Each structure stands twice: as C-alpha cells, then as structure tokens.
Amino acid sequence: MVVGHTMMVSPVLHPDGTVTSDNTLGNQGWFEPVVWVLQVMPLFFVAGGITGLQSWRRLRARGGNAVDFMQARMLRLIRPAAALLAVMFTGLWAARLAGVDRQVIQLLATGAGMPLWFLASYLAAQLSLPLLARLHARAPWLALAGLTSLVVAVDCLRGAMPVLAYLNMIFLWCAVQQLGFLLADGDLRDIGRPGLVGIILGSNLTLGVLVWLGLYSGNMLVNLNPPNLTLLLLGFSQAAALQLLRPVLAELGSLAWMRRLIGAAGRFSMTVYLWHLPLLAAMSGMLLLTDLPQPAGGTAGWWWGRPLVLLALIGLLLPVLALVGRLEERPTAPVTAPSRPAAAVVTAAVVVYVPVVDAALNGLTLGLLGGGAACFALAVLLLGRIPVRLVAESAPGGSGPPLPRPPLSANVEP
C-alpha cells in the first residue's frame, strides 16, 4: 500500500501557478489488469469480519454488550485519526499564515482526506457487526444474500441518483465482512477445495463479463470509491483463496518470528495507513516550493526517483510511529469503572460521521479539517475508557478459529 501510493502521487506545478495532482501509476495502460489482482481492500474487510466476530463473541461471554463493542471499536480507530486531523489542521493553518499558496494547501488537505473513506467504511461495518452477527447466527447465507441484493440495487439506481452510490460504502463492505463470518465459522471450509476453486473462477469470470459488457470499469481503483459490485466479487474470490491457503497460513502462523513480525505490524497498521498519504502529500508539496528538479510524472527520471521517495517517506513515518503509535492501544479504566452510557457512545458515532460524510460528498477543506479534528476529539472524550473486565483475554481452549489467531490481527481487535 505504501509502496503503491509512492508511485501514484505526482503533484504538478503548472506555468500559470496552478497545482494539480496526477495518479501516474493509475494512468499507465498496463496497470489496469495488475490492480485487478493486487486490489486487496476486500481482504481487509474479510479479515475484519473474522477477528471482529471472534472478538464480539468473547466480549459477550464476558458479559459485554453491543454498546461496549461499539465503544471499543471506535476508540481503537478514532484516537489515531483525531491526532492526524489535529496535526494536519495546525500545520496547514500555519502554512497558510506563512503565505503558502492556497492550492498547495488544498492539495495537502486532500491527501489527509483520502484515508478517511476507509476509516468511515470500516467503522460502519464494525459498528454494524453485533446486528449482522445475530443475522449470521440465524441464517448465514440468507444474510449474505440480502446484503448482496442491496449492493446490486444501489448499483442499478446510482445512474438515476448518483448520491445513492455512497450507500454501498456500508452495504458492500458489510457484505464482504459477512464473508469473514463464514470463514470464522468454517462455512467455506465445508464447501471443499473444488468448490472454493469454483468460487474463485466463477467470481472472476462474472467480473470479467460485467467489465466486457461495459457495465463497470476494469480499473479497480475507479471502482473503489464509492465501491460497487466488482469489489464484492473480488471479495468472494479473495475469501475463497484465503480458505484455500489456510494450511499454509496456519504453518506460517506457528513460527515465532512470523508472529512477532505480524504482531508488531498490526500494532501500528492504522497509524501507518492514516499518516503515510498526508506525509507523502506534504513532502511532495514542499518539494514544489524548492528549486530541486521535478521530473514529469511517468518519465524515466520520475520512476528512478521513486525509491528515494519511498525511503524518505519511511524516514518520516518512523518518528510519527514513535510519537503517536501508542494511540492505537486501548485506554482502559479500572475494573470497577462503569460502562459508558449508550447515549454517549451513539452520540460519539454521530459526531464522527458528520465531518466524514461531508468530506466524502463535498471534499475535504481546511475548515472541515479543523471541524473534523474537533469532532473526533469530542468523540474520544464521549467514549472515555474501557473497563478492564471488558478487555481481558478469554481463557485458552476450544477449537479455535480456522485462521491464525491473535496477535496476528492485533489492530482489528477491540
């Protein structure tokens, strides 16, 4: 993800002083079939469904409820985002006062807003998890079919009412999350290897036909925001492939060094995701203000410079991880602390989604960036801390999940 974005962001300073940003990698003709294979965003939601369902069941076994689950999920995701928005607003406002061109500032603000769509979609799927888990327990395949029908209905109506397309940021990713439920409960395992291969081939063949008919773009970046049926078809394929690879993943998960590596990456994954694009945009914007050579995007000089850009970005990320990486950890109160009132948790969710929805529909501005930082900070205060009794690990034993256990999924555990 980080590597891919360093090959996409390419700000351009035009002779008239205007600044635009080109997606150099996305504009390459050979990239469309490659991104079809490498578009793994559905896999994040499948993994979130696996670990989320297991976390929800453990929480219920300890006496927790849906409000406790929502509180824990939001705290885990909102605290790192609140810090990002606050730093971005402060830095960009200072740059504006220093006389930096407004278009450069807007370019940087856009860089901050790009990761927020994933945060909004993932949070919506996770907040819906207790309800969807109940539907899954009653009729797993019917629940998946219902969500799939909603995805198709939205796609059919989006031509007449384009704003409806944003509903699939909820319906589609919740449907992909349901695939994680099926993996967690072993429903896909019961299909058998021939059936799993059939799902992979069938979903990709269906996707190819839809693209050939011109109903959808073959570029999975174009299909990503707002998402459409193509991402759900990729989700079916990737979930089946994940089940096929289960023995290999289990073998890798048994290696101590692999557990440590993935556990360390998981502890900081949300911070890396949220910060890498704003830092890349800031670095690119600052370079526009210097006299350093600026090769045009897609030229040989531009491509040869990508490794240096990646190294510089990693150098910027390391101190960020040291300073704010701990915000991904769960703030816990004593075991005697009461759970938060449902009204406070629901209000926090509303407060978070107001700026996020505005940014999705109208774009992120400097003012909205400041308002979003304030809303996220207010949400963190409303959510408070999680009582220790709700975050204690469950006792070992039982059959266990069909895929590698925590801490491999450290970031998506509440």
C-alpha positions as CSV (number, residue, x, y, z in Angstrom):
1,M,0.0,0.0,0.0
2,V,2.7,2.5,1.0
3,V,4.9,1.4,-2.0
4,G,1.9,1.7,-4.4
5,H,1.0,5.2,-3.2
6,T,4.5,6.5,-3.7
7,M,4.1,5.6,-7.4
8,M,0.7,7.3,-7.7
9,V,1.1,10.7,-6.1
10,S,2.6,13.2,-8.6
11,P,1.8,16.8,-8.0
12,V,2.4,19.2,-10.9
13,L,3.2,22.9,-10.7
14,H,1.9,24.5,-14.0
15,P,3.4,27.6,-15.6
16,D,0.4,29.7,-14.5
17,G,1.0,28.8,-10.9
18,T,-1.8,26.3,-10.5
19,V,-1.1,23.0,-8.8
20,T,-2.7,19.6,-9.7
21,S,-2.0,16.0,-8.7
22,D,-1.8,13.2,-11.2
23,N,-2.1,9.5,-10.5
24,T,0.9,8.4,-12.5
25,L,0.6,4.7,-11.8
26,G,-3.1,4.7,-12.4
27,N,-2.7,6.3,-15.8
28,Q,-0.5,3.5,-17.1
29,G,-2.3,1.2,-19.6
30,W,-0.7,-1.9,-18.2
31,F,-1.8,-1.1,-14.6
32,E,-5.5,-2.0,-15.0
33,P,-5.0,-5.8,-15.2
34,V,-2.4,-5.6,-12.5
35,V,-4.6,-3.7,-10.0
36,W,-7.3,-6.3,-10.7
37,V,-5.0,-8.8,-9.0
38,L,-3.4,-6.5,-6.4
39,Q,-6.6,-4.8,-5.2
40,V,-6.8,-6.4,-1.8
41,M,-9.0,-3.9,0.0
42,P,-11.8,-6.5,0.3
43,L,-9.3,-8.8,2.1
44,F,-9.1,-6.2,4.9
45,F,-12.8,-6.4,5.5
46,V,-12.8,-10.2,5.3
47,A,-10.1,-10.2,8.0
48,G,-12.1,-7.7,10.0
49,G,-15.1,-10.0,9.8
50,I,-13.1,-12.9,11.1
51,T,-11.5,-11.2,14.0
52,G,-14.5,-8.9,14.7
53,L,-16.9,-11.9,15.1
54,Q,-14.5,-13.7,17.4
55,S,-14.0,-10.5,19.5
56,W,-17.7,-9.9,19.7
57,R,-18.4,-13.5,20.9
58,R,-15.6,-13.2,23.5
59,L,-17.0,-9.9,24.7
60,R,-20.5,-11.4,25.1
61,A,-19.1,-14.3,27.0
62,R,-17.5,-11.8,29.5
63,G,-20.9,-10.0,29.9
64,G,-20.3,-7.2,27.4
65,N,-23.0,-5.9,25.1
66,A,-23.2,-4.1,21.7
67,V,-22.6,-0.7,23.2
68,D,-19.3,-2.0,24.8
69,F,-18.3,-3.4,21.4
70,M,-19.0,-0.1,19.6
71,Q,-17.1,1.9,22.3
72,A,-14.0,-0.3,21.9
73,R,-14.0,-0.3,18.2
74,M,-14.5,3.4,17.9
75,L,-11.7,4.2,20.4
76,R,-9.3,2.0,18.5
77,L,-9.9,3.7,15.2
78,I,-10.8,7.3,16.2
79,R,-7.9,8.1,18.5
80,P,-5.2,7.8,15.8
81,A,-7.4,9.7,13.3
82,A,-8.0,12.6,15.8
83,A,-4.3,13.1,16.2
84,L,-3.8,13.1,12.5
85,L,-6.5,15.7,11.8
86,A,-5.3,18.0,14.6
87,V,-1.7,18.0,13.4
88,M,-2.8,18.5,9.8
89,F,-5.1,21.4,10.6
90,T,-2.4,23.1,12.8
91,G,0.3,22.6,10.2
92,L,-1.8,23.7,7.2
93,W,-3.2,26.7,9.0
94,A,0.4,27.7,9.9
95,A,1.4,27.3,6.3
96,R,-1.5,29.5,5.2
97,L,-0.4,32.2,7.6
98,A,3.1,31.9,6.2
99,G,1.8,32.7,2.7
100,V,1.9,29.2,1.1
101,D,-0.3,29.1,-2.0
102,R,-3.9,28.1,-1.3
103,Q,-3.8,25.4,-4.0
104,V,-0.8,23.7,-2.3
105,I,-2.6,23.8,1.0
106,Q,-5.7,22.2,-0.7
107,L,-3.5,19.5,-2.2
108,L,-2.2,18.6,1.2
109,A,-5.7,18.7,2.8
110,T,-6.9,16.3,0.1
111,G,-4.0,14.0,1.0
112,A,-5.3,13.9,4.5
113,G,-8.9,13.2,3.4
114,M,-8.1,10.2,1.2
115,P,-7.6,7.7,4.1
116,L,-10.8,8.8,5.8
117,W,-13.1,6.9,3.4
118,F,-11.6,3.6,4.5
119,L,-11.9,4.6,8.2
120,A,-15.6,5.6,7.7
121,S,-16.4,2.4,5.8
122,Y,-14.5,0.1,8.2
123,L,-16.0,1.7,11.2
124,A,-19.6,1.4,9.8
125,A,-19.0,-2.3,9.1
126,Q,-17.7,-2.9,12.6
127,L,-20.4,-0.9,14.3
128,S,-23.0,-3.0,12.5
129,L,-21.2,-6.2,13.5
130,P,-23.4,-7.1,16.5
131,L,-26.6,-6.9,14.5
132,L,-25.1,-8.6,11.5
133,A,-23.6,-11.4,13.7
134,R,-27.1,-12.0,15.0
135,L,-28.4,-12.3,11.5
136,H,-25.5,-14.6,10.6
137,A,-26.2,-16.9,13.5
138,R,-29.8,-17.4,12.3
139,A,-29.3,-17.7,8.5
140,P,-25.7,-17.0,7.4
141,W,-26.2,-17.4,3.6
142,L,-29.5,-15.6,3.7
143,A,-27.9,-12.6,5.5
144,L,-25.1,-12.5,2.8
145,A,-27.7,-12.8,0.0
146,G,-29.7,-9.9,1.5
147,L,-26.7,-7.6,1.6
148,T,-25.6,-8.6,-1.9
149,S,-29.1,-7.7,-3.1
150,L,-28.8,-4.3,-1.6
151,V,-25.5,-3.8,-3.3
152,V,-26.9,-4.7,-6.7
153,A,-30.0,-2.5,-6.1
154,V,-27.8,0.5,-5.3
155,D,-25.7,-0.1,-8.4
156,C,-28.9,-0.2,-10.5
157,L,-30.2,3.1,-9.1
158,R,-26.9,5.0,-9.0
159,G,-27.3,6.2,-12.6
160,A,-30.6,8.0,-11.8
161,M,-29.5,9.2,-8.3
162,P,-25.6,9.2,-8.1
163,V,-25.6,10.1,-4.4
164,L,-27.1,6.7,-3.7
165,A,-23.8,5.1,-4.7
166,Y,-22.4,6.1,-1.3
167,L,-24.8,3.7,0.4
168,N,-22.5,0.9,-0.9
169,M,-19.8,2.2,1.4
170,I,-22.0,0.5,4.0
171,F,-23.9,-2.3,2.2
172,L,-20.9,-3.6,0.2
173,W,-18.3,-3.6,2.9
174,C,-20.8,-5.2,5.3
175,A,-21.4,-7.9,2.7
176,V,-17.6,-8.5,2.4
177,Q,-17.4,-8.6,6.2
178,Q,-20.0,-11.3,6.2
179,L,-17.6,-13.4,4.1
180,G,-15.2,-13.2,7.1
181,F,-18.0,-14.5,9.3
182,L,-18.3,-17.5,7.0
183,L,-14.6,-18.1,7.2
184,A,-14.6,-17.8,11.0
185,D,-17.3,-20.4,11.4
186,G,-15.9,-22.8,8.8
187,D,-18.8,-22.5,6.4
188,L,-16.4,-22.0,3.4
189,R,-14.3,-24.9,4.6
190,D,-17.3,-27.2,4.3
191,I,-17.5,-26.4,0.6
192,G,-14.3,-28.3,-0.1
193,R,-11.4,-27.4,-2.4
194,P,-13.2,-27.9,-5.7
195,G,-16.0,-25.7,-4.5
196,L,-13.5,-23.0,-3.4
197,V,-11.7,-23.1,-6.8
198,G,-15.2,-22.8,-8.4
199,I,-15.9,-19.7,-6.4
200,I,-12.6,-18.1,-7.4
201,L,-13.1,-18.9,-11.1
202,G,-16.8,-18.0,-11.1
203,S,-16.5,-14.7,-9.4
204,N,-13.6,-13.6,-11.6
205,L,-15.4,-14.8,-14.7
206,T,-18.5,-12.9,-13.7
207,L,-16.4,-9.8,-13.1
208,G,-14.8,-10.2,-16.5
209,V,-18.2,-10.4,-18.2
210,L,-19.5,-7.3,-16.4
211,V,-16.4,-5.4,-17.5
212,W,-16.6,-6.7,-21.0
213,L,-20.3,-5.6,-21.3
214,G,-19.3,-2.1,-20.2
215,L,-21.4,-2.2,-17.0
216,Y,-18.3,-1.5,-14.8
217,S,-14.8,-0.2,-15.3
218,G,-12.0,-2.7,-15.3
219,N,-9.9,-0.4,-13.2
220,M,-10.4,-1.4,-9.6
221,L,-9.2,2.0,-8.3
222,V,-12.0,3.6,-10.2
223,N,-14.4,1.1,-8.7
224,L,-13.2,1.7,-5.2
225,N,-14.8,5.0,-4.0
226,P,-17.7,4.7,-3.9
227,P,-17.5,0.9,-4.2
228,N,-19.6,-1.2,-6.5
229,L,-20.4,-4.9,-7.2
230,T,-16.9,-5.5,-8.6
231,L,-15.3,-5.2,-5.2
232,L,-17.8,-7.7,-3.7
233,L,-16.9,-10.2,-6.5
234,L,-13.3,-9.7,-5.6
235,G,-14.2,-10.3,-2.0
236,F,-15.7,-13.7,-2.9
237,S,-12.6,-14.6,-4.8
238,Q,-10.2,-13.5,-2.1
239,A,-12.2,-15.1,0.8
240,A,-12.2,-18.4,-1.1
241,A,-8.4,-18.1,-1.8
242,L,-7.8,-17.3,1.9
243,Q,-9.6,-20.5,2.9
244,L,-7.6,-22.5,0.3
245,L,-4.4,-21.1,1.8
246,R,-5.4,-21.9,5.3
247,P,-2.9,-24.7,5.8
248,V,-0.1,-22.5,4.6
249,L,-1.2,-19.6,6.8
250,A,-1.5,-21.8,9.8
251,E,2.0,-23.1,9.2
252,L,3.4,-19.6,8.9
253,G,1.4,-18.5,12.0
254,S,3.1,-21.2,14.1
255,L,6.5,-19.6,13.5
256,A,7.6,-17.4,16.4
257,W,9.4,-14.8,14.3
258,M,6.4,-14.5,12.0
259,R,4.0,-14.0,14.9
260,R,6.3,-11.2,16.3
261,L,6.6,-9.6,12.9
262,I,2.9,-9.5,12.1
263,G,2.1,-8.6,15.7
264,A,4.4,-5.6,15.5
265,A,3.0,-4.5,12.2
266,G,-0.6,-4.9,13.4
267,R,0.0,-2.7,16.4
268,F,0.9,0.3,14.1
269,S,-1.0,-0.5,11.0
270,M,-3.8,2.1,11.4
271,T,-1.2,4.8,12.2
272,V,0.8,3.9,9.0
273,Y,-2.4,3.8,7.0
274,L,-3.6,7.2,8.2
275,W,-0.3,9.1,8.1
276,H,1.5,7.8,5.0
277,L,-0.6,9.7,2.4
278,P,-0.6,13.0,4.3
279,L,3.1,12.8,4.8
280,L,3.6,11.9,1.1
281,A,1.4,14.8,0.0
282,A,3.2,17.1,2.4
283,M,6.6,16.0,1.2
284,S,5.5,16.4,-2.5
285,G,4.0,19.8,-1.8
286,M,7.1,21.0,-0.1
287,L,9.3,19.9,-3.0
288,L,7.2,22.1,-5.3
289,L,8.4,25.1,-3.3
290,T,12.1,24.3,-3.9
291,D,14.3,24.6,-6.9
292,L,15.0,20.8,-6.9
293,P,14.5,19.0,-10.3
294,Q,10.8,18.0,-10.7
295,P,10.7,15.2,-13.4
296,A,7.3,14.9,-15.1
297,G,5.2,12.0,-13.8
298,G,5.8,8.8,-15.8
299,T,9.2,9.9,-17.2
300,A,12.4,7.8,-16.6
301,G,13.7,10.3,-14.1
302,W,10.4,10.2,-12.2
303,W,10.4,6.4,-11.9
304,W,14.1,6.3,-10.9
305,G,13.3,8.7,-8.1
306,R,10.6,6.6,-6.6
307,P,12.9,4.5,-4.3
308,L,14.3,7.7,-2.9
309,V,10.7,9.0,-2.2
310,L,9.9,5.7,-0.5
311,L,13.0,5.9,1.7
312,A,12.2,9.5,2.6
313,L,8.6,8.5,3.4
314,I,9.7,5.7,5.7
315,G,12.1,8.1,7.4
316,L,9.1,10.4,8.1
317,L,6.9,7.6,9.3
318,L,9.3,6.3,11.9
319,P,9.2,9.3,14.2
320,V,5.4,9.5,13.8
321,L,5.1,5.9,14.9
322,A,7.3,6.7,17.9
323,L,5.2,9.8,18.8
324,V,1.6,8.7,18.2
325,G,1.7,4.9,17.6
326,R,0.6,4.2,21.1
327,L,-2.8,5.9,20.4
328,E,-3.8,2.6,18.8
329,E,-3.7,0.9,22.2
330,R,-6.9,0.6,24.2
331,P,-7.2,3.1,27.0
332,T,-8.5,1.1,30.0
333,A,-10.1,2.2,33.2
334,P,-10.1,0.2,36.4
335,V,-12.2,-3.0,36.5
336,T,-14.7,-1.2,38.8
337,A,-15.4,1.5,36.2
338,P,-18.9,1.5,34.8
339,S,-19.5,1.0,31.1
340,R,-20.3,4.2,29.1
341,P,-24.0,5.1,28.6
342,A,-25.4,4.1,25.3
343,A,-26.4,7.7,24.6
344,A,-22.7,8.8,24.9
345,V,-21.5,6.0,22.5
346,V,-24.2,6.7,19.9
347,T,-23.6,10.5,20.1
348,A,-19.8,9.8,19.6
349,A,-20.7,7.9,16.4
350,V,-22.9,10.7,15.1
351,V,-20.2,13.3,15.9
352,V,-17.6,11.3,14.0
353,Y,-19.7,10.7,10.9
354,V,-20.9,14.3,10.4
355,P,-17.5,15.6,9.1
356,V,-16.7,12.3,7.4
357,V,-19.9,12.3,5.3
358,D,-19.4,16.0,4.5
359,A,-15.8,15.2,3.3
360,A,-17.0,12.2,1.2
361,L,-19.7,14.3,-0.6
362,N,-18.0,17.7,-0.9
363,G,-14.3,17.1,-0.5
364,L,-12.0,18.0,2.4
365,T,-11.2,21.6,3.0
366,L,-9.0,23.3,5.6
367,G,-12.1,24.4,7.6
368,L,-13.6,21.0,7.5
369,L,-10.3,19.5,8.6
370,G,-10.4,21.7,11.7
371,G,-14.0,20.8,12.4
372,G,-13.3,17.1,11.9
373,A,-10.4,17.3,14.4
374,A,-12.7,18.9,16.9
375,C,-15.4,16.3,16.3
376,F,-13.0,13.4,16.6
377,A,-11.6,14.8,19.8
378,L,-15.1,15.3,21.3
379,A,-15.9,11.7,20.3
380,V,-12.9,10.4,22.2
381,L,-14.0,12.3,25.3
382,L,-17.5,10.9,25.0
383,L,-16.2,7.4,24.7
384,G,-14.0,7.6,27.7
385,R,-12.1,4.4,28.7
386,I,-12.9,0.7,28.6
387,P,-13.4,-1.2,31.9
388,V,-10.6,-3.8,32.3
389,R,-13.2,-6.6,32.6
390,L,-14.2,-6.0,29.0
391,V,-10.7,-6.3,27.5
392,A,-9.4,-9.2,29.5
393,E,-8.5,-12.1,27.2
394,S,-10.6,-15.1,27.2
395,A,-9.2,-18.4,28.6
396,P,-7.4,-20.7,26.2
397,G,-9.2,-23.8,25.0
398,G,-11.8,-24.7,22.5
399,S,-11.4,-25.5,18.8
400,G,-10.2,-22.0,17.9
401,P,-10.7,-20.0,14.7
402,P,-10.0,-21.6,11.3
403,L,-7.3,-18.9,10.6
404,P,-4.2,-17.7,12.5
405,R,-5.1,-16.4,15.9
406,P,-4.3,-13.0,17.5
407,P,-1.9,-11.3,17.9
408,L,-1.8,-11.7,14.1
409,S,-4.8,-9.4,13.9
410,A,-3.7,-7.0,16.6
411,N,-5.0,-3.9,15.1
412,V,-8.5,-5.1,14.5
413,E,-9.1,-6.5,17.9
414,P,-11.1,-4.2,20.2
